[in-house]
């Protein structure tokens, strides 16, 4: 594949402003950024701010500031999912017209109590199809049950496409955005691996063209093997910025976590760009431990 072909491709950085970015987030964004710049992809910035109960008013700008502080840039203005409700509504209407979506009035408790709804370690519960075929319309479902209706897609994995407060669910919004914004390469954490199948199915139902190419990166974990989070201490980029830790030191640690260096050391973005090699990326989760923390804070 030559450079002219590569330059027609588009990837996206898509933070969710539900909290501050931490080192695990930064590593995934960095891999995406380095891969895109090395292959001459266009980089789009999209703020996935639909999860209204969890969205923090300050988090979107802080994510932008943190990424720019590290030297991660993009080629577009910031797109915000909260501005795109009409596009998601059109997509839902198409799924309803085609018979691929049906109304559902199940609560989370209903689903969790259903015997056919296994629980997984990532807290995703399979929907057991309790409302499939029960109601002719959302209004009928609401009238008969007194509950607000959401919409589900007819598929074994059962992603919720529209929430009952009238906002698009994650899977539908991402599919519509990627198609309309020309995104054809997606780089993200492997905790979202099972989302690929849901999104491919929705894309096909909506006839949105070929599926993007997916790259899923193993996550950063704590010493306990669980995904990096507050329980492992304060690993927010904003925390290290406030402490006076330099971007070079953060990038040096991330280079180590990406298998690009066999020891801790400071590094800038041009140096990282020069040595980036996707084949060196560890195939298993990377552990953030006391040695990593000491490198950042004791230097």
C-alpha positions as CSV (number, residue, x, y, z in Angstrom):
1,X,0.0,0.0,0.0
2,X,1.5,3.3,-1.0
3,X,1.4,6.7,0.7
4,X,-1.4,8.1,-1.5
5,X,-3.6,5.2,-0.6
6,X,-2.9,5.5,3.1
7,X,-3.6,9.2,3.1
8,X,-7.3,8.5,2.2
9,X,-7.9,6.7,5.5
10,X,-9.4,8.2,8.6
11,X,-9.2,7.2,12.3
12,X,-10.6,8.8,15.3
13,X,-9.7,9.7,18.9
14,X,-12.9,9.3,20.9
15,X,-12.7,10.1,24.6
16,X,-15.8,9.9,26.8
17,X,-15.9,12.8,29.2
18,X,-17.1,10.8,32.1
19,X,-13.9,11.4,34.1
20,X,-10.3,12.3,33.8
21,X,-8.0,10.5,31.3
22,X,-5.5,8.2,33.1
23,X,-2.3,6.5,31.9
24,X,-4.2,3.5,30.4
25,X,-6.3,5.8,28.3
26,X,-3.2,7.8,27.3
27,X,-1.4,4.7,26.1
28,X,-4.3,3.6,23.8
29,X,-4.6,7.1,22.4
30,X,-0.8,7.3,21.9
31,X,-0.8,4.0,19.9
32,X,-3.6,5.3,17.8
33,X,-1.9,8.6,17.2
34,X,1.5,7.1,16.3
35,X,0.0,4.5,14.0
36,X,-2.0,7.1,12.2
37,X,0.9,9.6,11.8
38,X,3.3,6.9,10.6
39,X,0.7,5.7,8.1
40,X,-0.5,9.2,7.1
41,X,-4.1,8.7,8.2
42,X,-6.4,11.6,8.9
43,X,-7.2,11.9,12.6
44,X,-10.6,13.0,13.7
45,X,-11.4,14.1,17.3
46,X,-14.8,13.1,18.6
47,X,-16.2,13.6,22.0
48,X,-18.5,10.8,23.0
49,X,-20.6,12.7,25.4
50,X,-24.0,10.9,25.3
51,X,-23.9,9.2,28.7
52,X,-25.5,12.1,30.3
53,X,-25.8,10.8,33.9
54,X,-22.0,10.2,34.0
55,X,-20.7,13.0,31.8
56,X,-18.7,15.6,33.8
57,X,-19.0,19.2,32.6
58,X,-15.2,19.7,32.9
59,X,-14.0,16.4,31.5
60,X,-14.3,17.2,27.7
61,X,-12.0,20.2,27.8
62,X,-9.6,18.5,30.2
63,X,-9.3,15.5,27.9
64,X,-8.4,17.9,25.0
65,X,-5.9,19.7,27.2
66,X,-4.3,16.5,28.4
67,X,-3.9,15.1,25.0
68,X,-2.5,18.3,23.5
69,X,-0.1,18.5,26.5
70,X,1.3,15.1,25.6
71,X,1.7,16.2,21.9
72,X,-1.2,14.3,20.5
73,X,-2.9,16.3,17.8
74,X,-5.8,15.8,15.3
75,X,-6.8,17.2,11.9
76,X,-10.4,18.3,12.5
77,X,-12.5,20.5,14.8
78,X,-13.9,18.6,17.8
79,X,-17.1,16.7,16.9
80,X,-19.6,16.1,19.8
81,X,-22.1,13.3,19.8
82,X,-24.4,15.5,21.9
83,X,-24.9,17.7,18.8
84,X,-25.9,14.8,16.5
85,X,-29.3,13.6,17.9
86,X,-31.1,14.0,14.6
87,X,-28.7,11.7,12.8
88,X,-29.2,9.0,15.4
89,X,-33.0,9.4,15.3
90,X,-32.9,8.9,11.5
91,X,-30.9,5.7,11.9
92,X,-33.3,4.4,14.6
93,X,-36.3,5.2,12.4
94,X,-34.7,3.1,9.6
95,X,-34.2,0.2,12.0
96,X,-37.8,0.4,13.1
97,X,-39.2,0.7,9.5
98,X,-37.2,-2.4,8.5
99,X,-38.4,-4.4,11.5
100,X,-34.9,-4.8,12.9
101,X,-35.7,-2.9,16.1
102,X,-38.4,-3.5,18.7
103,X,-39.6,-1.6,21.8
104,X,-38.5,-2.8,25.2
105,X,-39.7,-1.8,28.7
106,X,-37.4,-4.0,30.7
107,X,-35.5,-2.4,33.6
108,X,-31.9,-3.5,34.5
109,X,-33.4,-5.4,37.4
110,X,-35.7,-7.3,35.1
111,X,-32.8,-8.3,32.9
112,X,-30.5,-9.3,35.8
113,X,-33.2,-11.4,37.4
114,X,-34.0,-13.3,34.2
115,X,-32.6,-16.8,34.4
116,X,-31.2,-16.6,30.8
117,X,-29.2,-13.5,31.4
118,X,-25.6,-14.5,32.3
119,X,-23.4,-12.0,34.0
120,X,-19.9,-11.4,32.7
121,X,-16.8,-10.0,34.4
122,X,-17.2,-6.7,32.5
123,X,-20.7,-6.2,34.0
124,X,-22.4,-6.6,30.6
125,X,-25.5,-8.7,31.0
126,X,-26.9,-10.5,28.0
127,X,-30.5,-9.4,27.2
128,X,-32.8,-12.5,27.3
129,X,-35.4,-11.2,24.8
130,X,-38.2,-10.6,27.3
131,X,-39.9,-8.0,25.1
132,X,-39.2,-9.3,21.7
133,X,-42.4,-9.5,19.7
134,X,-44.6,-8.3,22.6
135,X,-45.5,-4.8,21.4
136,X,-46.4,-3.3,18.0
137,X,-45.0,0.2,18.9
138,X,-43.2,2.0,21.6
139,X,-46.3,3.9,22.5
140,X,-48.3,0.7,22.9
141,X,-45.5,-0.7,25.2
142,X,-45.6,2.4,27.3
143,X,-49.4,2.5,27.5
144,X,-49.7,-1.2,28.5
145,X,-46.9,-1.2,31.1
146,X,-46.6,2.4,32.3
147,X,-42.9,2.3,31.7
148,X,-40.7,4.2,29.2
149,X,-39.7,2.2,26.2
150,X,-36.2,1.8,24.8
151,X,-35.3,0.1,21.5
152,X,-33.4,-3.1,20.9
153,X,-32.0,-4.7,17.8
154,X,-33.0,-8.2,16.7
155,X,-29.6,-9.9,17.1
156,X,-28.1,-12.4,19.5
157,X,-25.9,-9.9,21.3
158,X,-28.9,-7.5,21.8
159,X,-27.3,-4.0,22.0
160,X,-29.6,-1.3,23.2
161,X,-29.9,1.2,20.4
162,X,-31.9,4.0,21.9
163,X,-32.3,4.7,25.6
164,X,-35.7,5.4,27.1
165,X,-34.8,9.0,27.9
166,X,-34.6,9.6,24.1
167,X,-30.9,9.6,23.7
168,X,-29.0,7.3,21.4
169,X,-27.1,4.4,22.9
170,X,-23.4,4.0,22.5
171,X,-23.5,1.3,19.8
172,X,-25.8,3.1,17.4
173,X,-24.2,6.5,17.9
174,X,-20.7,5.2,17.1
175,X,-21.9,3.4,14.0
176,X,-23.7,6.4,12.6
177,X,-20.8,8.7,13.4
178,X,-18.1,6.5,12.0
179,X,-20.0,6.1,8.7
180,X,-20.9,9.8,8.3
181,X,-17.5,11.0,9.3
182,X,-15.6,8.6,7.0
183,X,-13.9,6.7,9.8
184,X,-12.5,3.5,8.3
185,X,-9.8,2.6,10.9
186,X,-10.6,2.1,14.5
187,X,-7.9,1.7,17.2
188,X,-9.1,1.2,20.8
189,X,-8.7,-0.9,23.9
190,X,-9.5,-4.6,23.8
191,X,-12.2,-4.1,26.4
192,X,-14.3,-3.0,23.5
193,X,-13.6,-6.0,21.4
194,X,-17.1,-7.4,21.7
195,X,-18.5,-4.1,20.5
196,X,-17.0,-4.7,17.1
197,X,-19.5,-7.5,16.3
198,X,-22.4,-5.3,17.5
199,X,-21.3,-2.4,15.4
200,X,-20.7,-4.4,12.3
201,X,-24.2,-5.9,12.6
202,X,-25.8,-2.5,13.0
203,X,-23.7,-1.1,10.1
204,X,-25.0,-3.9,7.9
205,X,-28.6,-3.4,8.9
206,X,-28.3,0.3,8.1
207,X,-26.5,-0.4,4.8
208,X,-23.7,1.9,5.7
209,X,-21.0,0.3,3.5
210,X,-17.9,-1.7,4.3
211,X,-16.9,-2.2,7.9
212,X,-13.9,-0.3,9.2
213,X,-10.7,-2.0,10.0
214,X,-10.4,-2.7,13.7
215,X,-7.3,-2.7,15.9
216,X,-7.8,-3.6,19.6
217,X,-5.0,-2.9,22.0
218,X,-4.4,-4.8,25.3
219,X,-5.2,-2.7,28.3
220,X,-3.0,-1.3,31.2
221,X,-3.8,-3.1,34.5
222,X,-2.9,-2.7,38.1
223,X,-0.8,-5.4,39.8
224,X,-4.0,-7.2,40.6
225,X,-4.7,-7.8,36.9
226,X,-7.7,-5.6,36.9
227,X,-8.1,-2.7,34.5
228,X,-6.3,0.5,35.7
229,X,-8.7,2.6,37.8
230,X,-9.0,4.6,41.0
231,X,-8.4,1.5,43.1
232,X,-4.8,1.6,41.9
233,X,-4.1,5.1,43.0
234,X,-4.3,8.4,41.2
235,X,-3.0,7.8,37.6
236,X,-4.8,10.8,36.0
237,X,-2.8,12.8,33.5
238,X,-4.1,15.9,35.2
239,X,-2.7,14.7,38.5
240,X,0.8,14.3,37.1
241,X,0.6,17.6,35.3
242,X,-0.2,19.3,38.6
243,X,2.7,17.6,40.2
244,X,5.0,19.0,37.6
245,X,5.8,15.7,35.8
246,X,6.9,16.5,32.3
247,X,5.3,15.2,29.1
248,X,8.7,13.7,28.2
249,X,8.5,11.5,31.4
250,X,5.0,10.4,30.7
251,X,5.8,9.6,27.1
252,X,8.9,7.7,28.2
253,X,6.8,5.5,30.5
254,X,4.2,5.0,27.8
255,X,7.0,4.0,25.4
256,X,8.1,1.4,27.9
257,X,4.5,0.2,28.2
258,X,4.3,-0.1,24.4
259,X,7.4,-2.3,24.2
260,X,9.4,0.4,22.4
261,X,12.0,0.7,25.2
262,X,13.3,-1.9,27.6
263,X,13.9,0.6,30.4
264,X,12.5,3.8,31.9
265,X,13.6,7.0,30.4
266,X,12.3,10.3,29.1
267,X,11.3,10.7,25.5
268,X,9.7,13.2,23.2
269,X,7.1,12.7,20.5
270,X,9.5,12.9,17.5
271,X,11.7,10.2,19.2
272,X,8.6,8.0,19.8
273,X,7.5,8.5,16.2
274,X,10.9,7.4,15.0
275,X,11.0,4.1,17.0
276,X,7.3,3.2,16.8
277,X,6.8,-0.4,15.8
278,X,3.4,-2.0,16.2
279,X,4.9,-5.5,16.2
280,X,6.6,-4.6,19.6
281,X,3.3,-3.9,21.3
282,X,2.8,-6.5,24.0
283,X,0.1,-9.0,23.2
284,X,-1.0,-9.2,26.8
285,X,-2.1,-6.5,29.3
286,X,0.7,-4.3,30.6
287,X,1.0,-3.8,34.4
288,X,1.3,-0.4,36.0
289,X,3.2,-1.1,39.3
290,X,5.2,0.7,42.0
291,X,8.2,0.9,39.7
292,X,6.2,2.8,37.1
293,X,4.8,5.2,39.7
294,X,8.3,5.8,41.2
295,X,9.7,6.7,37.8
296,X,7.1,9.3,37.3
297,X,7.1,10.9,40.7
298,X,10.6,10.3,42.2
299,X,12.6,11.6,39.2
